[in-house]
Amino acid sequence: MLSRWLVLAFAMGGVLLGGQARGQFVEPGYGGVGRELESVSEVAEEERDEIETDRDSFTPATTTAGYRRVIVESAYSFIDNRRVPDTNSLPEMVARFGINDWLELRLGWNWEAGGAANAISSGGGGAELPTEAEIERDSQMVYGFKAALTSQNTWRPQSAVILQAATPTYGKDTATAVVATYVLGWELANRWKWDTAMRYSYDSTEGDHFNLWAPSTVLKIPVGERLAAHAEYFGVFSQGKERDRSQHYFSPGIHYLIQRDLEVGIRVGWGLNENAANFFSNVGVGWRY
């Protein structure tokens, strides 16, 4: 237990030192030798052994890739902004490498063109609220880790933390962004899942430093053995800017298991206030091997 927290603390420090912050928690011991499963829900999860991607919703999954497993995710987002040009984002790719049952390393890349960096797309992480009228083009390398923290046991939730940095490889932004995400959730009766997350980042624009908060919650409902639907709320709030802004979204979606290691999905969303985009859509795939 102590050694795991030391490893986690060391890894977290390494990512934080990798760049200047800009604004992107299954109790440790998910599956050590001789460990007994703690609840019926864990047994069910072991029996299903299906891929669960982070791209299904704005709220990431509470699970990790698994020991010696690799999950590759990719998606395309279209965002219909209100007062700035529309945004296109792809390939929103991330590869997740399972070091053990509770820790994974993450490496990805994305390209985006539109009114401004946008928090809706899964490639960027934190991203400030769009305000620039001209079209911007940028790309970035994403790297970090995800660690499982607690397993579900009656009222105790399954939880995980993601610490991820994004270093620009093209565009006017040059500062590396660091985004911390804490996600927790429960598997309910009939395999329904309710997950909630909070993202935090420290951002800056032209010397204006501020905080970004992005809370989200999603309810996922299976429809048969292979299809699942979800409904989600998420928001993005700035704090400490000269003029703070907030966005609110409602987003339904579906995902389909072609087979236990291959998944496709689509989600759409509508902005609920004037600062939010009118509409967005995201379609993507996840593959585990």
C-alpha positions, 0 to 999 in steps of 0.5 A: 500500500505504502509503496504504491502511493510512493510510486503514484506520488513520484509519477505525479511529480514527474508529470508536473515538472514536465511543463508549465501548467495551463489548464487538462480517484478500486483501492490500490491493489486492483489485482495483486497476486493472491488478492481476493475480489471484494464485491459481487460487482468486481466478480461481474466485471471480471466475467465481462472483461470488456473494453471501456474507453475514456472517450465514450463521454466527457466523463472518463471511465473509472477503470484502467487498461489492465495489466499488460493490456493496451487500449488505443482510442481515436475520435473526430469532433465537430463543434458548432460555435456561436460567435467564432468559426466552427471547430474540427478536431482529430484524431484525438488519439491516445494510447493507454499502456497498462503497467499493472492492474492499477496504473497505466501510461498514456501517450497521444496526439491531436490536431485542431482547427477552428475559432479557438481551443475548445474544452469539448474535444477530447484531444486537448484536455483543459482548453480555455473558453473560445473567444477568438474570431479568427481560425486557429490551427494547432496540434499537441502531444499528450502524455501522462498516467491514470491510476486506480485508487479505490474499488467499489464496495457497497457505498464506496465508489470505484475511483481513479485519477488522471494526470495528463500534460499536453505540449504544443507541437504546432500553433501560437501556444507554446506553454505545456498544459497540465490537467488533473482529473478525478473520477468516481462512480458506482455500478448500479442494479441491472449494470447501470453505471453512474460516474462523476468527475472533476477536471482542474487546470491552471491556464494563462492567456497573454499574461492573464492567469486563471483556473479552469474547472470542468465538473461532469456527471453521466448515467450509462444504461446498457441496452442488451449485451452490446449496446449502451446509451448514456445521458450526461451533463458537463460544464466548464468554468473559469475563475480569476480571469478579468472576465470569467465565463462559464459553459453548460452542456447536455450530451446524450450518446451511444456506444456499441461493442463489435466484440469485447476488445473493439468498440465504436460510439457517437455522442452529441451535445447542445449548449445550455447558455450563451457562452457554450457552443450551439452543438457538437458531435463526436464519433470514435473508436476504441481497440484493446489488445 
